[in-house]
Amino acid sequence: MHNRETLSPAETAQTLGVGTKTILRGVANGDIPAVRLGRRLLIPRAYIDRLVAAAMAKMEVAND
């Protein structure tokens, strides 16, 4: 995957290990920020990186 600033819903789903529909529901209900450019839906990579980092930190605390 390239080091772009944004991800498509499919790329986001693959990164998080969930389905694309789950990502689209998250965008629709406001849980996942996204920008629409024409027909494209773009999700900020920085948000996904922070989400993963927070989940990893919780896992580390739980394992201590």
C-alpha positions as CSV (number, residue, x, y, z in Angstrom):
1,M,0.0,0.0,0.0
2,H,1.3,3.5,-0.8
3,N,2.0,6.2,1.8
4,R,-0.9,8.4,0.8
5,E,-2.7,10.8,3.2
6,T,-6.1,9.1,2.5
7,L,-7.5,5.7,2.0
8,S,-10.5,4.4,0.2
9,P,-13.1,2.5,2.2
10,A,-11.9,-0.8,0.8
11,E,-8.3,0.0,1.8
12,T,-9.4,1.1,5.2
13,A,-11.4,-2.1,5.6
14,Q,-8.4,-4.2,4.6
15,T,-6.1,-2.3,7.0
16,L,-8.5,-2.8,9.9
17,G,-9.5,-6.4,9.0
18,V,-13.2,-5.6,8.7
19,G,-15.6,-5.5,5.8
20,T,-16.1,-2.5,3.5
21,K,-19.7,-2.2,4.6
22,T,-18.6,-1.8,8.2
23,I,-16.4,1.1,7.2
24,L,-19.3,2.7,5.1
25,R,-21.6,2.4,8.1
26,G,-19.0,4.0,10.3
27,V,-18.7,6.9,7.9
28,A,-22.5,7.2,7.5
29,N,-23.1,7.4,11.3
30,G,-20.1,9.8,11.9
31,D,-17.8,7.4,13.7
32,I,-15.2,7.5,10.9
33,P,-14.3,10.9,9.3
34,A,-14.3,11.0,5.5
35,V,-14.2,13.5,2.7
36,R,-16.2,13.1,-0.5
37,L,-14.5,14.3,-3.7
38,G,-17.0,13.7,-6.5
39,R,-17.8,10.1,-6.3
40,R,-14.8,9.1,-4.3
41,L,-14.9,8.7,-0.5
42,L,-11.6,9.3,1.2
43,I,-10.7,8.5,4.8
44,P,-7.7,10.2,6.5
45,R,-4.9,7.8,7.1
46,A,-3.9,9.7,10.2
47,Y,-7.3,8.9,11.8
48,I,-6.9,5.2,11.1
49,D,-3.3,5.2,12.4
50,R,-4.5,6.8,15.6
51,L,-7.4,4.4,15.9
52,V,-5.0,1.4,15.6
53,A,-2.4,2.9,18.0
54,A,-5.1,3.5,20.6
55,A,-6.4,-0.1,20.3
56,M,-2.8,-1.5,20.5
57,A,-2.2,0.6,23.7
58,K,-5.4,-0.8,25.3
59,M,-4.3,-4.3,24.4
60,E,-0.9,-3.7,26.1
61,V,-2.5,-2.3,29.2
62,A,-4.9,-5.3,29.4
63,N,-2.0,-7.7,29.0
64,D,0.0,-6.2,31.9
